[in-house]
Amino acid sequence: MIKTLFKHISKYYNDTFILAIAGVVIGVLVGIIDAAFGLGLNACTAIRTKYFWYLIWFLPLGGVFIWFIYHQFGKSVANGMKMVFHVGLGKNTKLPIRMVPLSVIGTWTTHLFGGSAGREGVAVQIGAAVSNNIGRLVDKTIDIENSRKMFLITGMAAGFSGLFCTPLAAIFFALEVLVAGKLEYHALIPATVASISAAFTSRALGLRKFH
């Protein structure tokens, strides 16, 4: 009995260590992408502000361009955040990595030509897609219930934190975003590690808080 208990404890700490390492990897990767996304947004905003009356007339063409790239390359990810929630609720298992470049390019285009689009959803999609794909690899080495949901929450925390450089807010946002009022405490360790890693990485690459 003692041997079984020791084996169980050892397995728990081993899985927790693997999740923490995965959280660092996810945080760094998402932080790099968030930094590129955020710096690109700043550049688009600066150009739009300077040449607003020239660019605003091309907003319809920007919309056509976004429709075209999703029609050609992103039919499977057109639902965006809806897909993320479907994975979190167990209705789907995969988030194609193409979600990352398509959401980034679409948001850059919208901001450049004067359209209205939020950053939060894109940041969460970036983190969720990256984490989901890494999680499918790590899944084979751990035996934890709801590991897919855990990785999804980890990625969402990293995505939010990397873009806005607010790791604490990102952790709690990700822990309760799937079901309002319910905190997913089982994802606390990897989400915390990923959130802090993403914030440090994006700041190291020159991204500052949005105001």
RODO-2510 file (C-alpha; in nm, 4 decimals, decimal comma):
residues 211
     n   res          X          Y          Z
     1     m     0,0000     0,0000     0,0000
     2     i     0,2835     0,2412     0,0887
     3     k     0,4572     0,1485    -0,2352
     4     t     0,1408     0,2240    -0,4335
     5     l     0,0953     0,5553    -0,2538
     6     f     0,4572     0,6520    -0,3199
     7     k     0,4178     0,5583    -0,6861
     8     h     0,1025     0,7702    -0,7109
     9     i     0,2713     1,0716    -0,5488
    10     s     0,5777     1,0290    -0,7700
    11     k     0,3586     1,0174    -1,0820
    12     y     0,1712     1,3297    -0,9729
    13     y     0,4891     1,5324    -0,9223
    14     n     0,6381     1,3991    -1,2437
    15     d     0,3298     1,5050    -1,4413
    16     t     0,3257     1,8429    -1,2674
    17     f     0,6919     1,8974    -1,3591
    18     i     0,6205     1,8087    -1,7234
    19     l     0,3263     2,0504    -1,7277
    20     a     0,5418     2,3270    -1,5808
    21     i     0,8106     2,2736    -1,8469
    22     a     0,5409     2,2683    -2,1159
    23     g     0,4080     2,5938    -1,9676
    24     v     0,7478     2,7599    -2,0114
    25     v     0,7706     2,6433    -2,3730
    26     i     0,4162     2,7596    -2,4471
    27     g     0,4763     3,0915    -2,2723
    28     v     0,7949     3,1674    -2,4639
    29     l     0,6497     3,0709    -2,8043
    30     v     0,3271     3,2616    -2,7458
    31     g     0,5231     3,5587    -2,6082
    32     i     0,7273     3,5759    -2,9301
    33     i     0,4147     3,5647    -3,1471
    34     d     0,2334     3,8159    -2,9251
    35     a     0,5293     4,0526    -2,9454
    36     a     0,5282     4,0364    -3,3257
    37     f     0,1505     4,0805    -3,3299
    38     g     0,1528     4,3726    -3,0858
    39     l     0,4432     4,5548    -3,2502
    40     g     0,2735     4,5058    -3,5859
    41     l    -0,0480     4,6527    -3,4425
    42     n     0,1424     4,9556    -3,3161
    43     a     0,2953     5,0041    -3,6609
    44     c    -0,0458     4,9722    -3,8318
    45     t    -0,1961     5,2219    -3,5886
    46     a     0,0858     5,4711    -3,6469
    47     i     0,0485     5,4458    -4,0262
    48     r    -0,3314     5,4721    -4,0057
    49     t    -0,3097     5,7790    -3,7799
    50     k    -0,0706     5,9530    -4,0181
    51     y    -0,2511     5,8676    -4,3413
    52     f    -0,6070     5,8176    -4,2173
    53     w    -0,7911     6,0034    -4,4953
    54     y    -0,5969     5,8143    -4,7595
    55     l    -0,6411     5,4673    -4,6098
    56     i    -1,0030     5,4790    -4,4929
    57     w    -1,1274     5,4575    -4,8524
    58     f    -0,9602     5,1187    -4,8892
    59     l    -1,1383     4,9651    -4,5890
    60     p    -1,3866     4,7739    -4,8119
    61     l    -1,0939     4,6268    -5,0072
    62     g    -0,9342     4,5280    -4,6768
    63     g    -1,2551     4,3456    -4,5873
    64     v    -1,2510     4,1638    -4,9218
    65     f    -0,8880     4,0664    -4,8633
    66     i    -0,9693     3,9207    -4,5193
    67     w    -1,2650     3,7293    -4,6651
    68     f    -1,0419     3,5978    -4,9441
    69     i    -0,7645     3,4607    -4,7209
    70     y    -1,0160     3,2907    -4,4934
    71     h    -1,2065     3,1549    -4,7917
    72     q    -0,8882     3,0185    -4,9495
    73     f    -0,6896     2,9048    -4,6467
    74     g    -0,9005     2,9257    -4,3345
    75     k    -1,2435     2,7739    -4,3788
    76     s    -1,1680     2,5357    -4,0924
    77     v    -1,0855     2,8222    -3,8528
    78     a    -1,3380     3,0837    -3,9612
    79     n    -1,5350     3,0449    -3,6368
    80     g    -1,2438     3,1782    -3,4322
    81     m    -1,3288     3,1981    -3,0632
    82     k    -1,6238     2,9656    -3,1097
    83     m    -1,3757     2,6900    -3,1983
    84     v    -1,1724     2,7648    -2,8865
    85     f    -1,4801     2,7252    -2,6660
    86     h    -1,5785     2,4057    -2,8462
    87     v    -1,2397     2,2537    -2,7571
    88     g    -1,2757     2,3730    -2,3985
    89     l    -1,6198     2,2192    -2,3680
    90     g    -1,5129     1,8915    -2,5293
    91     k    -1,7085     1,9376    -2,8530
    92     n    -1,3864     1,9385    -3,0563
    93     t    -1,0259     1,8348    -2,9965
    94     k    -0,8097     2,0283    -3,2436
    95     l    -0,7247     2,3899    -3,3168
    96     p    -0,5369     2,4183    -3,6491
    97     i    -0,2198     2,6244    -3,6177
    98     r    -0,3243     2,8238    -3,9262
    99     m    -0,5595     3,0070    -3,6898
   100     v    -0,2572     3,2072    -3,5709
   101     p    -0,1372     3,3735    -3,8946
   102     l    -0,4901     3,4239    -4,0284
   103     s    -0,6176     3,5998    -3,7164
   104     v    -0,3031     3,8133    -3,6976
   105     i    -0,3136     3,9197    -4,0632
   106     g    -0,6866     3,9871    -4,0453
   107     t    -0,6493     4,2101    -3,7392
   108     w    -0,3506     4,3978    -3,8829
   109     t    -0,5461     4,4665    -4,2023
   110     t    -0,8520     4,5848    -4,0107
   111     h    -0,6513     4,8238    -3,7934
   112     l    -0,4475     4,9557    -4,0854
   113     f    -0,7513     5,0670    -4,2833
   114     g    -0,9503     5,2047    -3,9897
   115     g    -1,1804     4,9158    -3,9069
   116     s    -1,2843     4,8187    -3,5565
   117     a    -1,1429     4,4938    -3,4153
   118     g    -1,0405     4,3919    -3,0659
   119     r    -0,7047     4,2473    -2,9659
   120     e    -0,8160     4,0230    -2,6817
   121     g    -0,9805     3,7551    -2,8929
   122     v    -0,6827     3,7302    -3,1256
   123     a    -0,4384     3,7006    -2,8346
   124     v    -0,6470     3,4213    -2,6830
   125     q    -0,6709     3,2410    -3,0185
   126     i    -0,2928     3,2611    -3,0622
   127     g    -0,2286     3,1118    -2,7213
   128     a    -0,5016     2,8485    -2,7519
   129     a    -0,3857     2,7252    -3,0940
   130     v    -0,0180     2,7037    -2,9965
   131     s    -0,0939     2,5351    -2,6644
   132     n    -0,3426     2,2913    -2,8165
   133     n    -0,0866     2,1669    -3,0673
   134     i     0,1883     2,1340    -2,8055
   135     g    -0,0583     1,9672    -2,5692
   136     r    -0,1378     1,6957    -2,8230
   137     l     0,2321     1,6018    -2,8187
   138     v     0,2731     1,6168    -2,4402
   139     d    -0,0529     1,4255    -2,3872
   140     k     0,1309     1,1025    -2,4678
   141     t     0,3687     1,1424    -2,1720
   142     i     0,1208     1,2309    -1,8955
   143     d    -0,1919     1,0740    -1,7514
   144     i    -0,4077     1,3621    -1,6315
   145     e    -0,7828     1,3964    -1,6674
   146     n    -0,8997     1,6817    -1,8906
   147     s    -0,5432     1,7534    -2,0029
   148     r    -0,6693     1,9105    -2,3275
   149     k    -0,8729     2,1640    -2,1319
   150     m    -0,5726     2,2262    -1,9081
   151     f    -0,3499     2,3039    -2,2067
   152     l    -0,6190     2,5236    -2,3587
   153     i    -0,6408     2,7311    -2,0403
   154     t    -0,2610     2,7485    -2,0262
   155     g    -0,2458     2,8838    -2,3812
   156     m    -0,5228     3,1354    -2,3235
   157     a    -0,3414     3,2707    -2,0179
   158     a    -0,0172     3,2975    -2,2161
   159     g    -0,1881     3,4694    -2,5097
   160     f    -0,3583     3,7327    -2,2941
   161     s    -0,0519     3,7925    -2,0775
   162     g     0,1936     3,8102    -2,3662
   163     l     0,0004     4,0831    -2,5453
   164     f    -0,1102     4,2946    -2,2499
   165     c     0,1811     4,2183    -2,0113
   166     t    -0,0617     4,1520    -1,7252
   167     p     0,0203     3,7991    -1,6050
   168     l    -0,1968     3,7967    -1,2920
   169     a    -0,5086     3,9189    -1,4721
   170     a    -0,4407     3,6702    -1,7533
   171     i    -0,4240     3,3762    -1,5116
   172     f    -0,7644     3,4455    -1,3581
   173     f    -0,9169     3,5333    -1,6942
   174     a    -0,8112     3,1983    -1,8400
   175     l    -0,9093     2,9964    -1,5315
   176     e    -1,2727     3,1085    -1,5447
   177     v    -1,3372     3,2075    -1,9069
   178     l    -1,4713     2,8695    -2,0239
   179     v    -1,7461     2,8534    -1,7611
   180     a    -1,8352     3,1843    -1,5954
   181     g    -1,8016     3,1706    -1,2190
   182     k    -1,6140     2,8398    -1,2165
   183     l    -1,2381     2,8412    -1,1627
   184     e    -1,0412     2,5568    -1,3203
   185     y    -0,7853     2,5189    -1,0399
   186     h    -0,6286     2,2067    -1,1936
   187     a    -0,4700     2,4298    -1,4596
   188     l    -0,3269     2,6817    -1,2124
   189     i     0,0391     2,5703    -1,2238
   190     p     0,0918     2,5502    -1,6032
   191     a    -0,1235     2,8613    -1,6600
   192     t     0,0821     3,0611    -1,4083
   193     v     0,4148     2,9488    -1,5557
   194     a     0,2998     3,0150    -1,9122
   195     s     0,1494     3,3531    -1,8267
   196     i     0,4656     3,4823    -1,6564
   197     s     0,6904     3,3393    -1,9308
   198     a     0,4826     3,5015    -2,2052
   199     a     0,4823     3,8429    -2,0347
   200     f     0,8593     3,8388    -1,9788
   201     t     0,9246     3,7235    -2,3362
   202     s     0,7081     3,9840    -2,5069
   203     r     0,8501     4,2635    -2,2921
   204     a     1,2049     4,1447    -2,3623
   205     l     1,1253     4,1728    -2,7335
   206     g     1,0144     4,5346    -2,6959
   207     l     0,6367     4,5132    -2,6516
   208     r     0,4922     4,7497    -2,3929
   209     k     0,1468     4,7718    -2,2361
   210     f    -0,1301     4,9114    -2,4528
   211     h    -0,3069     5,2233    -2,3293
***
